[in-house]
Amino acid sequence: MRMLRRGLLAWVSRLVILLVLLCCVISVLYMLACTPRGDEEQPALPRANGPTGKEGYQAVLQEWEEQHRNYVSSLKQQIAQLKEELQERGEQLRNGQDQASDPAGLGLDHSPPEKSQADLLAFLHSQVDKAEVHSGVKLATEYAAVPFDSFTLQKVYQLETGLTRHPEEKPVRKDKRDELVEAIESALETLNSPSESSPNQRPYTASDFIEGIYRTERDKGTLYELTFKGDHKHEFKRLVLFRPFGPIMKVKKERLDMANTLINVIVPLAKRVDKFRQFMQNFREMCIQQDGRVHLTVVYFGKEEMNEVKGILENTSKAANFRNFTFIPLNGEFSRGKGLDVGARFWKGSNVLLFFCDVDIYFTSEFLNTCRLNTQPGKKVFYPVLFSQYNPGIIYGHHEAVPPLEQQLVIKKETGFWRDFGFGMTCQYRSDFINIGGFDLDIKGWGGEDVHLYRKYLHSNLIVVRTPVRGLFHLWHEKRCMDELTPEQYKMCMQSKAMNEASHGQLGMLVFRHEIEAHLRKQKQKSSKKT
């Protein structure tokens, strides 16, 4: 190694001497070109009244100018050659230094640390720009959207469960658990930093964390949106973080005041009085008693049972002193898309947050805040994935009695599933709904109108937030697929009906019921023979 260094130093010394000599040559050439010639060499300038006159004077000047031009051109050519040779010598010197400092041939980057750090930051910010953080990305189909998963301090609510994982579970894998903990800790560090907080602000702790959503785009990184309690009632703090397959970095910090954010819950309906009565019990508790910032719009089709529905609304209004509701009667056959479209356009106030809802939906007051936090006019719409309840008669068939509804609403593999093929329950501002063109009113009956609207948002520049939520349930009811439906609608209806009945294991027990009973009889016979 010492011999290599001595040889390298001797070679560098020779190169320096050569560079000095080259510089001297350049200086000499420059002096020769710029020094005026002697009297004997200079062409005599004719006098103006000389024998050659004005024409001779111009000819001599042109000749002199041509000579200087040739000298300058020659010098430029020589300088270019010298520069090229210097560049080659310098490249040889750098290669020799790299070989001496990297004998293993690993090709290490020896650029200055400041440049490497700047390049890294530029790459990380480019990853943020490519991800759906600041604006949406136009997508071809509904299957191209990357859904979010949601989480709290204790649980993760995930869509991709397969047959081994659960829709609600504690994060078992250490990398996933550490990832979410790091995101929460990073958010708390930002909230409590002196540059971000006021002098008298209370310190934020993990107990202030309400919920978060996250998703990973495999070629960009992981996006986190974390919501914390604010300093006042109905106030929240949200931090958007992004992990671009490297260090987590803060994207933005927002103060969200939802105290005056009204939600217009729109419910299309035809008959189904008993279901509407159950819906209003839930609405009264969650919207009127707990939240208090909700308007209800009921769009009713036909005359049959209309008075009963109006009576339920009036009784709720009197009992709870509730006046924020609108009843819109419509003629003709039931069309969910038309009912929601009419209800949305009927609103005459300022821009309002819409929640398109069905009569067989149960939601909590926490979900209403989730609806508010995941929508933004002109920027973001919310398509929650609700938890769909299985048939209680099958789930609790081995029990003495079916438990009350509140005890049935448990997120487990045996009690229901994430309805990730449904797009009917959605939160979006009225302005976005109007600008996107609303529902396709040519679609009649059940199904199809929600997917059509969802696709229109995917084709726009709005951000579509798609995530499972723990406070939104689809209550089981017997589904009837009518003969009047188109073949595509009928197929969708039957698929939904099959999915609604029971889990994979429970349906298997029903299918193989006779085999199981035969096995039990044989076991009983064997036991009786032994005794």
C-alpha positions, 0 to 999 in steps of 0.5 A: 500500500505504501509503494502504491501511495509513493508511486501515486505521489511521484506521478502527481508531481510529474503531472503538476510540472507538466501543467506548469509548463503548459501554462508557460507555453500558453503565456508565451503564445499570448505575448507573441500574438499581442506584442506589436511588431518592429518598424521593419515588419509593420506595413507602412500606413500610407498617407491619406494623400499618398500615391495609393490614396484611401483604397490602399489604406483600407487594403492594409487595414484589412490585411492587418486585421486578417493576420490578427484573426488568424493568430487568435484562431490559432491560439483558440485551437491550441487552448482547446487542445490543452484543455482537452489534454488537461481534462484527460489527465485529471480523469486519470488522476481521479481514477487513480485516487478511486483505485487507491481509496477503494481497493475492493472495487465497490464503486463508492460515491465520493461526492461532497456530503452536502450534494448527497444530502441535497440529492436525497431530499430532492428524491424524497420530495419527488416521492411525495409529489408523485403520491396522492398527498396534495391532489388526486390521480386519475384512475381507469377503474374502481379497482385501481384505487388504493384503499386506506386501512384505519387504526386506533391505539389498540386496533387496526381495521383492515380490508385485505384479511384473506382467510387467516387475518381478521377485519379488526385485530391488534397488530401482531407483526412487530414491523407493523406495530412499530411502524404505527407507533413511530407514526404516532410518536412522530406526530406527537413530537411535531405537535409538542415542538416549540416551533409548532406550539404556543407557550401556554399550550398543553402537551399532547399525549397518546391519549389525545390520539383519536384515529388514523388512516394509512395506505402504502403505494408500493412505488412511492411510500406510505401516507398517514393521516392522524387525527388528535383531539383539539384544544376545544370541543369540536376542534381537532388537530390532524397531521399528514405524514409520509414515509417515502421508503425512508425517513418519515417526514412531515407534509403539513399540519392542519387545524380543523374546526368542525364546530359549524360543519353541518351534515345533511343525511339523505335517505331515499325510501319506499315503504319499509316502515319498521326499518325506518322506525329502527333507523330513527331510533339510532338517528335520534340518539347519535345525531340529535342527542350526541352530535347536534349538527345534522339535518335529515332529508327523507325522499319518499317514493309513492303513497303507500305507508307514506303517512306512517313514515311522516308520523314517525318523523313528526313524533321524533320532532316533538319528542326531541325538539328537532326541526332540522328535517325535510320530507320530499315526496316523489311519484313513480317507482323507487330509484335510489340514485334519483332519490339521492340526487333530488335530495342533494339538489333540494338543499338551498343553503350554503355548501353543505356536507352530504351523507348518502345513507340507507335505511338499514344503516347503523352509525355512531356519532364518532362516524359523523366526525370521521365523515367531516374529517375526511372530506374537503370541498373541491379536494376530497371525497370520502367513501367509507367501507362499512362493516356488513352484519351476517344473518343473526339467525345463523350466527346466534342459531346455537344460542337460546336467543338473539342478543340485542342489536347493540351487542350484535354490532361487533367487528369479528370474522364470525359476525360480518365482513368489510363490504368492500364491493359497496360504494353507496354510503359516501360523504361529499360536499354538495358542490363536488356532487353538483360539479361531477354531474350527480347520479345517472338518472337512467339507472332504475331499481337496485344497484349500479348508480353508486359505482357510476358516481364513484368512477366519476370521482376516480376519473377526476382530480379529487382525492378519494379516501377509501377506508374501513370505519369502525362506526358504520354498520349495514344491518342484515335484512333478507334480500329479494332480487326482483325479476324486473332487474337487468341481468347485470343488476340481478347478478350483483344482487345475488352476489350481495345476497350470498355474501350477507348470509354467513361467514365461509366457515358457517356456510360450510357447516350448513352445506355439509349439515347432513354429513355432520349429522351422520357423523354425530349419529355414528359416534353416538352409536359407537358410544352406546355399544361400548357401554 
